[in-house]
Amino acid sequence: MHAVSRIAKLAFYTAVNTQADFASGILALANAGAKVIDDDVGYADEPFFRDGVVAQAIKSQGVAYFSSAGNDGHSSK
């Protein structure tokens, strides 16, 4: 986004701690005015057939949310 619009402001929140902390980060970014959030992380213990804490945080905010896939290169399946 920033490469397209020089007036876009960037914000960052780490996702390396826990899923609950990352969910709090999503809420903090949205509360700070973020309109678009993008991540490139996944957690091995995220639920497959129901929304976990991260998905619940995303859905509650009404922001555009994108998640990159394939960060494990040749190790991904």
VOBAPA-429043 format. One record per residue: residue in one letter; residue number from 1; z, y, x of N, C-alpha, C in turn. Coordinates in Angstrom, 1 decimal. Layout:
residues N
(pt 'a',NUM,(Z,Y,X),(Z,Y,X),(Z,Y,X)),
...
END
This chain:
residues 77
(pt 'm',1,(0.0,-1.2,0.8),(0.0,0.0,0.0),(0.0,1.2,0.9)),
(pt 'h',2,(0.8,1.3,1.9),(0.9,2.5,2.7),(-0.4,2.8,3.4)),
(pt 'a',3,(-1.1,1.8,3.8),(-2.4,2.0,4.5),(-3.4,2.7,3.5)),
(pt 'v',4,(-3.2,2.5,2.2),(-4.1,3.1,1.2),(-3.7,4.5,0.8)),
(pt 's',5,(-2.4,4.6,0.7),(-1.8,5.9,0.2),(-0.8,6.4,1.3)),
(pt 'r',6,(-1.2,7.5,1.9),(-0.3,8.1,2.9),(0.9,8.7,2.3)),
(pt 'i',7,(0.9,8.9,1.0),(2.1,9.5,0.4),(3.1,8.4,-0.1)),
(pt 'a',8,(2.7,7.2,0.0),(3.6,6.1,-0.4),(4.8,6.1,0.6)),
(pt 'k',9,(6.0,5.9,0.0),(7.2,5.8,0.9),(7.5,4.3,1.1)),
(pt 'l',10,(8.0,3.9,2.2),(8.3,2.6,2.5),(9.8,2.4,2.6)),
(pt 'a',11,(10.2,1.2,2.1),(11.6,0.8,2.2),(11.7,-0.6,2.6)),
(pt 'f',12,(12.8,-1.1,3.1),(13.0,-2.4,3.6),(14.3,-3.0,3.2)),
(pt 'y',13,(14.4,-4.3,2.9),(15.6,-5.0,2.7),(15.4,-6.4,3.3)),
(pt 't',14,(16.3,-6.8,4.1),(16.2,-8.2,4.7),(16.4,-9.3,3.7)),
(pt 'a',15,(15.8,-10.4,4.0),(16.0,-11.6,3.1),(16.6,-12.7,3.9)),
(pt 'v',16,(17.1,-12.5,5.1),(17.5,-13.6,5.9),(18.9,-14.1,5.6)),
(pt 'n',17,(19.7,-13.4,4.8),(21.1,-13.8,4.6),(21.1,-15.0,3.6)),
(pt 't',18,(21.1,-14.6,2.3),(21.2,-15.6,1.2),(20.3,-15.2,0.1)),
(pt 'q',19,(20.0,-16.1,-0.8),(19.2,-15.8,-2.0),(19.9,-14.7,-2.8)),
(pt 'a',20,(21.2,-14.8,-3.0),(22.0,-13.9,-3.8),(21.9,-12.5,-3.1)),
(pt 'd',21,(22.0,-12.4,-1.8),(21.9,-11.1,-1.1),(20.5,-10.6,-1.3)),
(pt 'f',22,(19.4,-11.4,-1.2),(18.1,-10.9,-1.4),(17.9,-10.4,-2.8)),
(pt 'a',23,(18.4,-11.1,-3.8),(18.4,-10.6,-5.2),(19.0,-9.3,-5.3)),
(pt 's',24,(20.1,-9.1,-4.6),(20.8,-7.7,-4.6),(19.9,-6.7,-4.0)),
(pt 'g',25,(19.1,-7.1,-2.9),(18.2,-6.2,-2.3),(17.1,-5.8,-3.2)),
(pt 'i',26,(16.6,-6.7,-4.0),(15.5,-6.4,-5.0),(16.0,-5.4,-5.9)),
(pt 'l',27,(17.3,-5.6,-6.4),(17.9,-4.6,-7.3),(18.0,-3.2,-6.7)),
(pt 'a',28,(18.5,-3.2,-5.4),(18.7,-2.0,-4.7),(17.3,-1.3,-4.5)),
(pt 'l',29,(16.3,-2.0,-4.1),(15.0,-1.4,-3.9),(14.5,-0.8,-5.2)),
(pt 'a',30,(14.6,-1.5,-6.3),(14.1,-1.0,-7.6),(14.9,0.2,-8.0)),
(pt 'n',31,(16.3,0.2,-7.8),(17.1,1.3,-8.2),(16.8,2.5,-7.3)),
(pt 'a',32,(16.3,2.3,-6.1),(15.9,3.4,-5.2),(14.6,4.0,-5.5)),
(pt 'g',33,(13.9,3.4,-6.5),(12.6,3.9,-7.0),(11.4,3.1,-6.6)),
(pt 'a',34,(11.6,2.0,-6.0),(10.4,1.2,-5.6),(9.6,0.8,-6.8)),
(pt 'k',35,(8.3,0.9,-6.7),(7.4,0.5,-7.8),(6.7,-0.8,-7.5)),
(pt 'v',36,(6.6,-1.1,-6.2),(5.9,-2.3,-5.7),(6.8,-3.0,-4.7)),
(pt 'i',37,(7.1,-4.3,-4.8),(7.9,-5.0,-3.9),(7.1,-6.2,-3.4)),
(pt 'd',38,(7.1,-6.4,-2.1),(6.3,-7.6,-1.5),(7.3,-8.3,-0.6)),
(pt 'd',39,(7.3,-9.6,-0.7),(8.1,-10.4,0.3),(7.2,-11.5,1.0)),
(pt 'd',40,(7.7,-12.0,2.0),(7.0,-13.1,2.7),(8.0,-14.2,3.1)),
(pt 'v',41,(9.0,-14.5,2.2),(10.0,-15.5,2.4),(10.1,-16.5,1.3)),
(pt 'g',42,(10.6,-17.6,1.7),(10.9,-18.7,0.7),(12.1,-19.4,1.1)),
(pt 'y',43,(12.8,-19.9,0.1),(14.0,-20.7,0.4),(13.8,-22.1,0.0)),
(pt 'a',44,(14.2,-23.0,0.9),(14.0,-24.5,0.6),(14.7,-25.0,-0.6)),
(pt 'd',45,(15.8,-24.3,-1.0),(16.6,-24.8,-2.1),(16.3,-24.0,-3.4)),
(pt 'e',46,(15.2,-23.2,-3.4),(14.9,-22.5,-4.7),(14.5,-23.5,-5.7)),
(pt 'p',47,(14.9,-23.3,-7.0),(14.5,-24.3,-8.0),(13.0,-24.2,-8.3)),
(pt 'f',48,(12.4,-25.3,-8.7),(11.0,-25.4,-8.9),(10.7,-25.2,-10.4)),
(pt 'f',49,(11.5,-25.7,-11.3),(11.1,-25.7,-12.7),(12.0,-24.7,-13.6)),
(pt 'r',50,(12.7,-23.8,-12.9),(13.5,-22.8,-13.6),(13.6,-21.6,-12.7)),
(pt 'd',51,(13.9,-20.5,-13.2),(14.1,-19.3,-12.4),(15.5,-19.3,-11.7)),
(pt 'g',52,(15.4,-19.1,-10.4),(16.6,-18.9,-9.6),(17.1,-17.5,-9.6)),
(pt 'v',53,(18.1,-17.2,-8.8),(18.6,-15.9,-8.7),(17.6,-14.8,-8.3)),
(pt 'v',54,(16.7,-15.2,-7.4),(15.7,-14.2,-6.9),(14.8,-13.9,-8.0)),
(pt 'a',55,(14.2,-14.9,-8.7),(13.3,-14.7,-9.8),(14.0,-13.9,-11.0)),
(pt 'q',56,(15.2,-14.2,-11.2),(15.9,-13.4,-12.3),(16.0,-11.9,-11.9)),
(pt 'a',57,(16.3,-11.6,-10.7),(16.4,-10.2,-10.2),(15.0,-9.6,-10.4)),
(pt 'i',58,(14.0,-10.3,-10.0),(12.6,-9.7,-10.1),(12.3,-9.4,-11.5)),
(pt 'k',59,(12.5,-10.3,-12.4),(12.1,-10.2,-13.8),(12.9,-9.1,-14.5)),
(pt 's',60,(14.1,-8.8,-14.0),(15.0,-7.8,-14.7),(14.6,-6.4,-14.4)),
(pt 'q',61,(13.7,-6.2,-13.4),(13.5,-4.8,-12.9),(12.2,-4.2,-13.4)),
(pt 'g',62,(11.2,-4.9,-13.8),(10.0,-4.3,-14.3),(9.1,-3.7,-13.2)),
(pt 'v',63,(9.2,-4.2,-12.0),(8.4,-3.6,-10.9),(7.2,-4.6,-10.6)),
(pt 'a',64,(6.2,-4.2,-9.9),(5.1,-5.1,-9.5),(5.7,-5.8,-8.3)),
(pt 'y',65,(5.7,-7.2,-8.4),(6.3,-8.0,-7.3),(5.2,-9.0,-6.8)),
(pt 'f',66,(5.1,-9.0,-5.5),(4.1,-9.9,-4.8),(4.9,-10.7,-3.8)),
(pt 's',67,(4.5,-12.0,-3.7),(5.1,-12.8,-2.7),(4.0,-13.5,-1.9)),
(pt 's',68,(4.0,-13.3,-0.5),(3.0,-13.9,0.3),(3.3,-15.4,0.5)),
(pt 'a',69,(2.3,-16.2,0.7),(2.4,-17.7,0.8),(1.8,-18.1,2.2)),
(pt 'g',70,(2.3,-19.3,2.6),(1.7,-19.9,3.8),(2.2,-19.4,5.1)),
(pt 'n',71,(3.4,-18.9,5.1),(3.9,-18.4,6.4),(4.3,-19.5,7.4)),
(pt 'd',72,(4.2,-20.7,7.0),(4.5,-21.8,8.0),(3.3,-22.3,8.7)),
(pt 'g',73,(2.1,-21.6,8.5),(0.9,-22.0,9.3),(0.6,-23.5,9.0)),
(pt 'h',74,(0.4,-24.2,10.1),(0.0,-25.6,10.0),(1.1,-26.5,9.5)),
(pt 's',75,(2.4,-26.0,9.4),(3.5,-26.8,8.9),(3.6,-26.7,7.4)),
(pt 's',76,(2.9,-25.8,6.7),(3.0,-25.7,5.3),(2.3,-26.8,4.6)),
(pt 'k',77,(2.7,-27.1,3.4),(2.1,-28.2,2.6),(1.8,-27.8,1.2)),
END
